[in-house]
Amino acid sequence: MAKDVSEVVIPYVEFADNANERTPCVLVLDCSGSMRGEPIKQLNAGLAALEKELKDDIDASSRVQILVIKACGKDEAVVSADWVDAMDFTAPVMEAGGLTPLGKAMELALDKIEKQKTLYDSCGVTSKRPWIFLISDGEPTDYGWEQAADKCRLAQHNKKVIIHAVGTQGANLEKLARFSEISPKRLTGLKFTEFFLWLSRSVSCVSKAAPNADDLLKDIDDWNEK
């Protein structure tokens, strides 16, 4: 039986229109209940600043792809903004509530990256090593998060991804460190906007860099607590 028109898969025309090499960047955001009030307000302001900064950068807007995952609710990891070129990225408005299932959120991030890499390959689009930024004001609360953290470290060890963990005030950096081979950083106060502006500049530089260029955390004084 013929498929209904609505069921026909539409080809990924964005790669035909824009064949630039992509730099995938995933934001895994803790939106648990402890983020209510000023923290979630500042997080949203930072995301809006990220949107503007990326769109204003001609190179980054066509080379960087963004995916946003929030860890929230009783035990949920949800895609708030699916893969999109920075030029088309609209910052989602995050709401705080529930627990902190960071393990599930990071596993979802790894899965989404693998699927996007397969899509790039099938469309003949090259890509840089994906970045994941995990931002939390606490610690993982979901069962089995340790196994998810081990998967993250293995993926990073095998050079499939670069993972940076950033803890706000009150975050358990010891547990966040389990997700990455790179030591976690701590955000000064609620400087989310400063962090996301730095992130925009960083992914822009990486997107334009030569192959095998350093993927190091640099010039972080504006937002990193010493």
C-alpha positions in Angstrom: 0.0 0.0 0.0 1.3 3.5 -0.9 2.4 5.7 2.0 0.5 8.7 2.9 2.3 11.9 1.8 2.7 13.0 5.4 4.7 9.8 6.1 7.3 10.3 3.3 10.7 11.2 4.8 11.8 14.6 3.5 15.5 14.6 2.5 18.0 16.7 4.6 18.1 19.6 2.3 20.1 21.8 4.7 23.2 19.9 3.9 22.7 20.5 0.1 22.3 24.2 0.8 25.1 24.3 3.3 27.9 21.8 2.8 30.3 23.4 5.3 32.0 21.1 7.8 30.0 21.0 11.1 31.1 21.4 14.7 28.4 19.7 16.8 27.8 21.1 20.3 25.5 19.6 22.9 24.4 21.5 26.0 23.2 19.2 28.8 21.5 21.5 31.4 20.5 20.7 34.9 17.0 22.2 35.3 16.1 20.6 38.6 14.1 22.3 41.3 17.1 23.9 42.9 17.6 26.0 39.8 14.3 27.9 40.5 14.4 31.7 40.7 17.4 33.7 39.8 19.5 30.7 38.6 17.1 29.6 35.9 16.5 33.2 34.9 20.2 33.8 34.4 20.5 30.4 32.6 17.9 31.6 30.1 19.6 34.9 29.7 22.8 33.1 28.9 21.1 30.9 26.3 19.6 34.0 24.6 23.1 35.6 24.5 24.5 32.4 23.0 21.8 32.5 20.2 22.6 36.1 19.4 26.4 35.7 19.5 26.4 32.6 17.2 24.0 34.2 14.7 26.1 37.3 14.6 29.2 35.2 13.7 29.1 34.6 9.9 31.3 31.5 10.1 29.9 30.0 13.3 26.3 30.5 12.2 26.8 28.1 9.2 29.3 25.7 10.8 28.2 25.1 14.4 25.2 22.8 15.1 23.5 23.0 18.5 21.5 20.5 20.5 20.0 21.2 24.0 19.1 18.5 26.5 17.6 19.3 29.9 17.7 17.0 32.9 14.6 17.6 34.9 11.3 16.2 36.2 11.1 13.0 38.2 13.6 11.1 36.2 13.7 12.6 32.6 16.1 13.7 30.0 14.4 15.7 27.3 15.6 17.3 24.0 14.6 20.9 24.3 16.2 22.0 21.0 17.1 19.3 18.4 20.1 19.5 16.0 20.0 22.8 14.1 22.6 25.1 12.5 23.4 28.0 14.7 21.8 30.4 12.1 18.5 28.7 12.8 18.9 28.2 16.6 16.3 29.6 18.9 17.2 29.5 22.5 14.6 27.4 24.4 13.1 28.8 27.6 14.0 26.5 30.4 11.8 25.9 33.5 13.1 24.5 36.8 11.6 21.5 38.6 12.2 18.0 39.7 15.3 15.9 40.2 18.7 15.7 38.3 18.9 12.7 36.0 22.3 13.6 34.6 23.2 10.0 33.7 20.2 9.7 31.4 20.8 13.1 29.9 24.4 12.3 29.1 23.5 8.9 27.6 20.9 10.7 25.5 23.6 13.2 24.4 26.0 10.4 23.3 23.1 8.6 21.4 22.1 11.8 19.6 25.7 12.5 18.6 26.2 9.0 17.2 23.0 9.4 15.1 24.0 12.8 13.9 27.5 11.6 12.9 25.8 8.8 10.8 23.7 11.5 9.2 26.7 13.6 8.4 28.5 10.6 6.8 25.5 9.7 4.7 25.2 13.2 3.4 28.9 13.5 2.7 29.4 16.3 5.3 32.6 16.3 7.4 32.5 17.2 11.1 34.8 18.1 14.0 34.8 16.2 17.2 31.6 16.9 19.0 31.6 18.9 22.3 29.3 18.2 25.2 28.9 20.8 28.0 27.3 19.4 31.2 26.1 22.2 33.5 24.8 21.5 36.9 24.2 23.0 40.3 24.1 19.7 42.1 24.8 16.1 41.4 23.2 13.2 39.5 20.1 11.6 41.2 19.2 8.9 38.7 19.9 5.2 39.3 22.9 3.9 37.4 24.4 7.3 36.6 27.8 5.9 37.3 27.6 3.5 34.3 26.5 6.4 32.1 29.5 8.4 33.4 31.8 5.5 32.5 30.4 5.5 28.9 31.1 9.2 28.7 34.7 8.8 29.8 35.2 5.9 27.4 33.8 7.9 24.5 36.1 10.8 25.3 39.1 8.4 25.7 38.3 7.0 22.2 38.3 10.6 20.8 34.6 10.4 19.9 33.7 13.4 21.9 35.0 16.2 24.1 33.2 16.6 27.4 33.4 19.6 29.8 31.6 19.7 33.1 30.7 23.0 34.7 29.3 23.2 38.2 27.6 26.2 39.6 27.7 27.1 43.3 26.7 24.0 45.4 27.5 21.5 42.6 29.4 18.3 43.6 32.4 18.6 41.4 33.7 15.3 42.5 30.7 13.5 41.0 30.6 15.8 37.9 34.3 14.8 37.3 33.1 11.2 36.8 31.7 12.2 33.4 34.9 13.5 31.8 38.6 13.0 31.6 38.9 16.8 31.9 38.7 18.3 35.4 35.4 20.2 35.9 35.3 24.0 36.3 33.1 26.0 38.6 31.0 29.0 37.5 31.6 32.2 39.4 28.2 33.2 40.9 25.5 33.1 38.2 27.7 34.2 35.3 25.8 32.1 32.7 25.9 34.9 30.1 29.7 35.2 30.4 30.0 31.5 30.1 27.8 31.2 27.0 29.5 34.1 25.3 32.9 32.3 25.9 31.3 29.1 24.6 30.2 30.8 21.4 33.6 32.3 20.7 35.2 28.9 21.5 33.1 26.8 19.2 33.5 29.4 16.5 37.3 29.2 16.7 37.2 25.4 16.7 34.8 25.3 13.7 37.4 27.3 11.7 40.5 25.6 13.0 42.7 23.2 11.1 42.2 19.5 11.6 43.7 18.1 14.8 43.9 21.6 16.4 43.9 21.7 20.2 40.4 21.4 21.8 41.5 23.0 25.1 39.6 25.1 27.6 41.2 28.6 27.4 40.6 32.2 28.4 38.0 31.2 31.0 38.7 34.0 33.5 35.4 35.8 32.8 33.3 33.0 34.3 35.5 30.5 36.0 35.9 30.6 39.8 39.5 30.4 40.8 
